[in-house]
C-alpha cells in the first residue's frame, strides 16, 4: 500500500470509529449490512453480467435445480425430480406448494413462460450460450414439464442449476424484462422490499420460502446492500461496524485490515485476459505481433504486485481447475528482447499505437500492461469503460484489444469459457471454423475423453496463434465483521442465506 493510501485508510477509519456505533446493534436487529463497489445491474437475471446483480438475484429467484459445490452434486430446487428421457429431452417434476413472493402459486406455466421467452433471441439474453440450447419447453401437466434441446449441450444441467431462474408467468407476461427488473418477484429465500437502483437494496427473509429448498435455513432477517465506490470508505465503515461484509479487497489493504476485522481469502474460477481482434491490415492480424505482446508483458510481476494470494499466471485460455483446461500448450515467457525481434520481423521495429478498452479490471493493472508494452515500442491507448459498454464495443468490432475478466458463471467446466469466446457467438470476432468445429464436438459430446481431446486441440491452437493473452486467475479477499460467520465459494456467489451471527 502506498503512503497516501495508508493515510487515507487510517484517517477515514479514525473518523468513523469516533462517530459510529459497533456492529452489535445490527446483530441485535438481525440485519446484515453489505457493500459493493460496482453498481448491481437491474435484476432481470438474464440481462446481468456482473456478479453484484447476480448475487442479489440468486437470493430473490430460484432455478429448477441447485448445485451443491461442497459435494459437486445437483439437488432438487423448484423441480423435485428430473430424468433424461431421450438424447435431447429432459422431464422435470415440479414441487407443489411453492409460492412466489407476490403470493402466486408456482406451476408448470411459469417454467414454460420463462424459459420459452428467454431462449428466444428477440429477448436479448446477455449470453446466448446460456439459453441457445433450449429448443422447446412443454407443459405435460400442472407440475411437469419437458425441455427439448435444440442441440446437445454438455452444460445444460449446470445452467438449470440456479443460473436460469423462473419468473411468475402472469407478471412476466404483463411486464416483461423491464417489469422484472423494476419489481423482481421470485420464489427465493429473500424478497426485495426496497430498491434505489444502483444505490441501495433491502431484502427481507421470505417467511413462505418452500420446505425442502436447498436455500432453506436462512437465519438473517434483513440484508441491506449499498453501492460504495470508494474502497477507503468501505474499509472505514467495516472497522466502525457500519458494514458487516465487503469483498474484492486488494492484497495490501487486506493485510492492513486483518488485525481489526476478519479477512478471508478464497480462490475463484474467474480469470483475466486480453482478447485480440484480427482485422485485416491491422498490426494484430500478424501472429508475430500478437506473440510479441505476450512476450512483452511481465505477467508474473503483475500477479505479484496486484493479485497475490492463490493467483497464478495462466498458461491457457481457461482456469486450470476447470474440466477440459489442458495445460500442455505453447507458453510465452517474459522476454522483451524477443518481443522486439518479433516486431522487427513484422516490419514494426519503430513500434505502433494500439487502442485497448479495459473493463472490470483495476486501472493500475491496465497501466502496468501499458508500461511493459511501451518498453518494446507499443503505445497502448487505454479506454476504461463499464463492463456492459466495453463488451458492447468489443462485439461491434470497434476495438482491437479488450482487457477484462470472465467468471464462467462460476462453473468448473471450460464449456462456459471457450465456446463463449471462440465458438461462433457474439464475443467471437475470429469465427475460426476449425475452432468452432472442435468446440461444438466438445460441447455436445457425453464422452469426457472426447470432450477433453477436442478442448485440448482448441486450446493448443489458441495458444500457438496467440489469439488471447491469458493473464491470471483470481482470488478474492473478503472483509467481515468479527460477529459474522460466512463461507466463500469459488463461483463468487455470496450465499447470505447460509450466513449467520456468531
C-alpha positions, 0 to 999 in steps of 0.5 A, spaced: 500 500 500 502 506 498 503 512 503 497 516 501 493 510 501 495 508 508 493 515 510 487 515 507 485 508 510 487 510 517 484 517 517 477 515 514 477 509 519 479 514 525 473 518 523 468 513 523 470 509 529 469 516 533 462 517 530 459 510 529 456 505 533 459 497 533 456 492 529 452 489 535 446 493 534 445 490 527 446 483 530 441 485 535 436 487 529 438 481 525 440 485 519 446 484 515 449 490 512 453 489 505 457 493 500 459 493 493 463 497 489 460 496 482 453 498 481 448 491 481 445 491 474 437 491 474 435 484 476 432 481 470 437 475 471 438 474 464 440 481 462 446 481 468 453 480 467 456 482 473 456 478 479 453 484 484 446 483 480 447 476 480 448 475 487 442 479 489 438 475 484 440 468 486 437 470 493 430 473 490 429 467 484 430 460 484 432 455 478 429 448 477 435 445 480 441 447 485 448 445 485 451 443 491 459 445 490 461 442 497 459 435 494 459 437 486 452 434 486 445 437 483 439 437 488 432 438 487 430 446 487 423 448 484 423 441 480 423 435 485 425 430 480 428 430 473 430 424 468 433 424 461 428 421 457 431 421 450 438 424 447 435 431 447 429 431 452 429 432 459 422 431 464 422 435 470 417 434 476 415 440 479 414 441 487 407 443 489 406 448 494 411 453 492 409 460 492 412 466 489 413 472 493 407 476 490 403 470 493 402 466 486 402 459 486 408 456 482 406 451 476 408 448 470 406 455 466 411 459 469 417 454 467 414 454 460 413 462 460 420 463 462 424 459 459 420 459 452 421 467 452 428 467 454 431 462 449 428 466 444 433 471 441 428 477 440 429 477 448 436 479 448 439 474 453 446 477 455 449 470 453 446 466 448 450 460 450 446 460 456 439 459 453 441 457 445 440 450 447 433 450 449 429 448 443 422 447 446 419 447 453 412 443 454 407 443 459 405 435 460 401 437 466 400 442 472 407 440 475 411 437 469 414 439 464 419 437 458 425 441 455 427 439 448 434 441 446 435 444 440 442 441 440 446 437 445 449 441 450 454 438 455 452 444 460 445 444 460 444 441 467 449 446 470 445 452 467 438 449 470 442 449 476 440 456 479 443 460 473 436 460 469 431 462 474 423 462 473 419 468 473 411 468 475 408 467 468 402 472 469 407 478 471 412 476 466 407 476 461 404 483 463 411 486 464 416 483 461 424 484 462 423 491 464 417 489 469 422 484 472 427 488 473 423 494 476 419 489 481 423 482 481 418 477 484 421 470 485 420 464 489 427 465 493 429 465 500 429 473 500 424 478 497 426 485 495 422 490 499 426 496 497 430 498 491 434 505 489 437 502 483 444 502 483 444 505 490 441 501 495 437 494 496 433 491 502 431 484 502 427 481 507 427 473 509 421 470 505 417 467 511 413 462 505 420 460 502 418 452 500 420 446 505 425 442 502 429 448 498 436 447 498 436 455 500 432 453 506 435 455 513 436 462 512 437 465 519 438 473 517 432 477 517 434 483 513 440 484 508 441 491 506 446 492 500 449 499 498 453 501 492 460 504 495 465 506 490 470 508 494 474 502 497 477 507 503 470 508 505 468 501 505 474 499 509 472 505 514 465 503 515 467 495 516 472 497 522 466 502 525 461 496 524 457 500 519 458 494 514 458 487 516 461 484 509 465 487 503 469 483 498 474 484 492 479 487 497 486 488 494 492 484 497 495 490 501 489 493 504 487 486 506 493 485 510 492 492 513 485 490 515 486 483 518 488 485 525 481 489 526 476 485 522 476 478 519 479 477 512 478 471 508 481 469 502 478 464 497 480 462 490 475 463 484 474 460 477 474 467 474 480 469 470 483 475 466 485 476 459 486 480 453 482 478 447 485 480 440 481 482 434 484 480 427 482 485 422 485 485 416 491 490 415 491 491 422 498 490 426 494 484 430 492 480 424 500 478 424 501 472 429 508 475 430 505 481 433 500 478 437 506 473 440 510 479 441 505 482 446 505 476 450 512 476 450 512 483 452 508 483 458 511 481 465 505 477 467 508 474 473 510 481 476 503 483 475 500 477 479 505 479 484 504 486 485 496 486 484 493 479 485 497 475 490 494 470 494 492 463 490 493 467 483 497 464 478 499 466 471 495 462 466 498 458 461 491 457 457 485 460 455 481 457 461 482 456 469 486 450 470 481 447 475 476 447 470 474 440 466 477 440 459 483 446 461 489 442 458 495 445 460 500 442 455 500 448 450 505 453 447 507 458 453 510 465 452 515 467 457 517 474 459 522 476 454 522 483 451 528 482 447 524 477 443 518 481 443 522 486 439 525 481 434 518 479 433 516 486 431 522 487 427 520 481 423 513 484 422 516 490 419 514 494 426 521 495 429 519 503 430 513 500 434 505 502 433 499 505 437 494 500 439 487 502 442 485 497 448 478 498 452 479 495 459 473 493 463 472 490 470 479 490 471 483 495 476 486 501 472 493 500 475 493 493 472 491 496 465 497 501 466 502 496 468 500 492 461 501 499 458 508 500 461 511 493 459 508 494 452 511 501 451 518 498 453 518 494 446 515 500 442 507 499 443 503 505 445 497 502 448 491 507 448 487 505 454 479 506 454 476 504 461 469 503 460 463 499 464 463 492 463 456 492 459 459 498 454 466 495 453 463 488 451 458 492 447 464 495 443 468 489 443 462 485 439 461 491 434 468 490 432 470 497 434 476 495 438 482 491 437 484 489 444 479 488 450 482 487 457 477 484 462 475 478 466 470 472 465 467 468 471 464 462 467 458 463 471 462 460 476 462 453 473 468 448 473 467 446 466 471 450 460 464 449 456 462 456 459 469 459 457 471 457 450 465 456 446 463 463 449 469 466 446 471 462 440 465 458 438 461 462 433 457 467 438 457 474 439 464 475 443 467 471 437 470 476 432 475 470 429 469 465 427 475 460 426 471 454 423 476 449 425 475 452 432 468 452 432 468 445 429 472 442 435 468 446 440 461 444 438 464 436 438 466 438 445 460 441 447 455 436 445 459 430 446 457 425 453 464 422 452 469 426 457 475 423 453 472 426 447 470 432 450 477 433 453 481 431 446 477 436 442 478 442 448 485 440 448 486 441 440 482 448 441 486 450 446 493 448 443 491 452 437 489 458 441 495 458 444 500 457 438 496 463 434 496 467 440 489 469 439 488 471 447 493 473 452 491 469 458 493 473 464 491 470 471 486 467 475 483 470 481 482 470 488 478 474 492 479 477 499 473 478 503 472 483 509 467 481 515 465 483 521 468 479 527 460 477 529 459 474 522 460 467 520 460 466 512 463 461 507 466 463 500 465 459 494 469 459 488 463 461 483 463 468 487 456 467 489 455 470 496 450 465 499 447 470 505 442 465 506 447 460 509 450 466 513 449 467 520 451 471 527 456 468 531 
